């Protein structure tokens, strides 16, 4: 009988091999874990392992590490330098997609307005990490198109954080409604503490420069200590995901820049090399393939609405700035999705806020989009010779 160690060994090998294959289509290798999880959702011979507390714990840590990396990679200084056009474009494009997405989810899936807005905003966010290798390959990172795509994707991180905080409060309030008032006091104090700690680490930045880090290992221990401290406090308020995000921001502001460069690679290696694949595998396993086979048109409808809204918003806001073709390319590129939208919908699903219907449709649409957009984006750059323009 297979045990969890053999299962993890086989899973990581399968993710590695499939990841190498899908990278040829310009799709990040980590999505191989999502695909394998999707296949196991059809017929899972390892249910005893994937339903175990150990696997669930590791996969949940994967979600927390992803959220930690989102906060850790936030560069507030760079975001402050962004031009007014990028800010305007970001809000306009997300507003258009949120509007159409909200109407779709409310009237087709019959969810309340507030849930419809949050879910539609989750897949309105941008997975710019998928596009950066393509922009680099075609040498258009420093062109106006490349800078706008990266700028919108970067400023979009602020929207992602606001959305994650909103989801944290929404889920926390749902739990709070079933608790006694004394427990609600604990929740409020816990939320206050994690926000206070975040700002506290920011103000301790100068002291952090004096902090003696003798090795990469010692810095990594501090990083882990901060992460688990935030998670422990956030857990009292049912806001551990929010705490993980804020821990990433706190670590980046506290550790000196010269030491940050030493530890960044190690943090990414642990996050994306071990924990994140387990989270994506877990997400794929949660899919209801019977529902998707029964209602495949719903997946196409979600793709059409979300991508169509991105194209429309990009064309309206950037046609004068970029021209028709490049504004279309911008809309196609911004339709890519990455970890944040998957984390948000998984959180809502685990708490029972959304059902298997919208959860399965959004995950399936994300898989399709992330396999279609990179080759489509690349072929249009070649066809329209965008790399020869500035």
N, C-alpha and C positions, 0 to 999 in steps of 0.2 A: 504493500500500500504506500502510495506517495505521501511524503510529508511536506511541510511548508518550505523547507530549505530546497528540496529538489524542485518544487513548483516554482520558486523564485528563480532558481538557476535556469530552468527551461524558459520562463517568461522573459528574463533579461536577454538570453541568447536569441529568442524569437524576435524581440523588439529590436535588437541590434541588427539582425539580418534583414528584417523587413524595413527598418529605418534606412539602411544603406540603399535599398531599392527605391523607396519613395523620394529620397533626396534627389534622385535624378530628374524628378518632376518638379523640383524646386519646392517641395513640401518638407517642413521641418521633421527631422527623424522622430521626434518625440510623439508625433501623431500615430506612429506605428503602434504604440501602446493602446491608443483609443480604438484603432481598427481591430487589434487582437481581442480587446475587451468586447467589442461589438460582435465578433464572431462567437465568442464564448457565451454571449447572451442568447444565441440561438440554441446552442447545446453545450452546457457546461458540465464536463465530467469531474470538475474539481470543486463542486459546490460546498463540500465540507470545509475546504480550505478558504475559499473566497468569502464564505459567510462567517468565518471564524472571527473571534475578537482580535486575534493577533493581526490578521490581514487588514481588518477594518481600521485598527489603530495605526498601522503603517501607512495606509492610504490616506487617512485623515491627517497624519503628519505631512504627507505629500501636499495636501491642500494648504496647510499652514505655511509650509516652506515656500510654496508658490506665492502666497499673499505676502510673506516676508520679503521675497525678492522684488515684488512690485513696489513695496515701500522703499526697499533698499536702493533700487535703481532710479527712484525719483530724484531728479536734479532740479531743485527749486530755483537755483540761480539761472539755469538755462531757460526754464519756463518763463522767468521774468523778462528775458530778453526778446521773447517772441513778439512779432509785429501785430498791429491791430487787425490786419487782414486775416492772419491765421486764427486769431481768437474768434473773429466774426465768422469765418468759414466753419470752424469746429462747431460752434453753437448752432449755426444754421443747418448744417448737415445732420447733426444729431437730432435737432428739433424736428426736421422733416421725417426722418426715419422713425423717431419715437411716436410722432403723430399717426403715421400710417400703421405702425406696428401695434399701437394701443387699440386702434379701431379693429384691427384684425383679431387680436387676442380676445378682446371684449366680446365681439359679436360672433366670432366663429367658435371660440373655445369657452365662451360664457364665464369668464373670470371677472371679478370686481374691477372697477376702474383703477384703483391704486395698485393692485397686483399687475394689471395689464400694462400700466405705465412703467413699473420697475422692470418687468420682464422684457418689454420692448426696448428699454434703455440698455439692458444688458447685452442684447445683440446689436445695439447701435454703436457699441464701442469698437475700436479699431485694433487689429492685430498687426501693427506696423513691423514687428519683428520678422514676420514672414517675408516682407517686401524688401527689407534692407539688403540681403544678399543679392537680390535681383538688380536693385538700383546700383549696387557696387559693381556687379558683373558688367553692366552696360554703361558704366561710367557716367551715370546721370545723377549721382547723389548731390553734386554741387550745382546742378542746373536748377532753374526756378521750379520745375515740376518736382524734382527730387526733394528740394528743401521744403516745399509746401506739403508734400505727403508726410515727410518726417515731422514737420512742424505740427500739422493737424494730429498726427498719431501721438506725438509727445504731449501736446496740450490736452489731448483726450484723456491722458492719465489722471488729470485733475477730476474730470467727470467720473472716471472709474472709481477714484477714491471716495468721492461724494456718494456715489451709488452704493459702494460697499458699506460705507458708514450708515446709509439709509437702511440697507438690508439688515445690518446688525441691530439697529434700533427697532426695526419692524419685527424681527424674530425675537428680540429681547422682550418687546412689549407683549407679544403673544404668550410667551412663557410667563411674564409678569402677571397677566390677567388671571392665571390659574393659581397664583401664589397668595399667601397672606401678606398683609401690609409690612410686617416685620422683615420678610424676605425681600420685598421691594426696596426697602432701605439698603440692604446689602448690595442689591443690583446697582442702585444709584451711587453708592460709595465706590464700588468696583469700577464703574465707568469713569467716575471722577479721577480715580487713582491712575488708570492707564493713560488718560489725557494729560494729567499732571506730570506723570513720568516722561511722557513724550516731550513736553515743553521743558521739563527739567533737564533732560539730556541735551537739549539744544543750548540751554544756558550754561551747561557744563563743558561746552566745546573747548574753551581755553584750558580748562583743567585737564581735559582729555589729552591735550598735547604734551602735558607734563607726565602723563601716566606712562609708566615704564613697561613696554611690551618687549620682552626679550626674544620672542620667537613667533612664528606664524601660529604654532599650536596654542600658545598662550592667548593670542588675540582671538583665535577661534573659540576657545573656552569662554571668553568674555561674551562673544557674540551669542553662543548657545545659552549662556546664563541669562542674558537680556531677553532673548526670545522666549524661553520657558518661564521667566518671571512674568512677562506680559501675558503669556497664555494662562498661567496659573491664576492671575488676578482676573483676567477677562472671563475665565471659566465660571466664576461666581455670578457673573452677569449674563451668562449665556451669550457672550460676545467675544469668544476666543478668536474667530476669524478677523474681527476688527482689531483685536489686540495684536495679532500676528502682523498685520499691515503696519500698525503704528510702531511695532518693535523694529521693523525694517527702517523706517524713517528715523527713529531714535538712534540706531546704530550708526547710520550714515552721518548723522550730525555730530556724534560724540567722538568717534574714532578719527584720529588725525589723518589728513589726506594721504601722506606718505605711507602710513600703515594700512590705509584702506586699500591701496593698490595691491599690497601683498596678500590680503585676505580675500579680495573679491573673487579671484579665480577659484579658491577653495570652497567658498560658500556656494558658488554656482555649480561646482562639481558635485557637491553633496546634494544640492537641491534638485538639479536637473539630471544628475547621473544615477540617483538612487530613489529619492522620495517621489519626485514628480511623475516618473513613469508608472509608479504604482497607483497614483491618483488618477491618471488618465485611463489606466486599465480598469479601475474601480468605476469610473464614469461610464465606460463602454459596457461593463457588465450590468449596469442598471437599466439599460435600454429595453424597451418592450418591442421586440422585433415583430411580434404578431400584430401589434397596433400599426406599425409602419407598413407592413405588407398589406394590411386592410385599407389603410388610408395614405397611399403614397403621394396622392395629389396635394395633401396638406403640406408635405415637405417642399414640394415645388412651389406651392403658394407662398410659404414663408420665405423661400429663397427669392421669389419674384418680387415680393413686397419689400423685403429688406434691401436687396441689391438695387431694385428699381428706385427706391427712395434715395439711396446713396448716389446713384447716377444723376437723378434729377437735382438733388441738392448741390452736388459738385458742379454740374453744368450751369446751374443758375448763378451760383456764387463766384465761379472762377472762369467763366467763358471769356470775359473781357481781359482777365489777367493772363490766361494761358492759351486761349484759342479753343476751338471746338474739340479738336482731337485730344489735346492734352487734358482738357477738363473731363472728357469721357474716361481717359486712362486713369485720372485721379480717382474718379468714382469707382472704377473697377478695382483699383488697388486698395482703396479704403474699405472695400467689402470683406477683406480678409479678417478672420477672427482668430484670437489666440486664447491664452489661459483665463483671462479675467472673466469673460462672459460664461465660460464653462464652470468656473468656481461659483459664480453668483447663482446660476440656475441649479447647480448641485446643492448649494445651501438651501435654496427655497424648496427643492424637492425633498431633501432629507427631513425638513421640518414639516412637511405636509402642506406647505403653502401653495404649491402647484402639484398637479397630478402627473401621472405617467404619460398623458397625452401630449401636453405642451413640452414636457421635458424631453421625451423621445424625439419629437419633431425638431426641436431646436438643436439638439446634439447631432441628429442626422443631417440637418441643413448645414451645420458648421463643418462636418466632415466633407460634404459635397463641395462646398465653397472653397475650402482650403486645398482641394485637389484640382479644382477647375481654374481658380484665379491665377496661381503662379504661371502655368503654361500659357493661359490666355493673355495675361499681362506681358509676358516675354515676347510672344508672337506679334502682338500689336506694336510693341516698341520697335521690333525689327521691320515690320511691314510699313509703318509710318515713319521709319528712320528718325525716331525721337532722339536717339543718342547723338545725332548730328546737330541737334538744336540746342540753344542755350535758354 
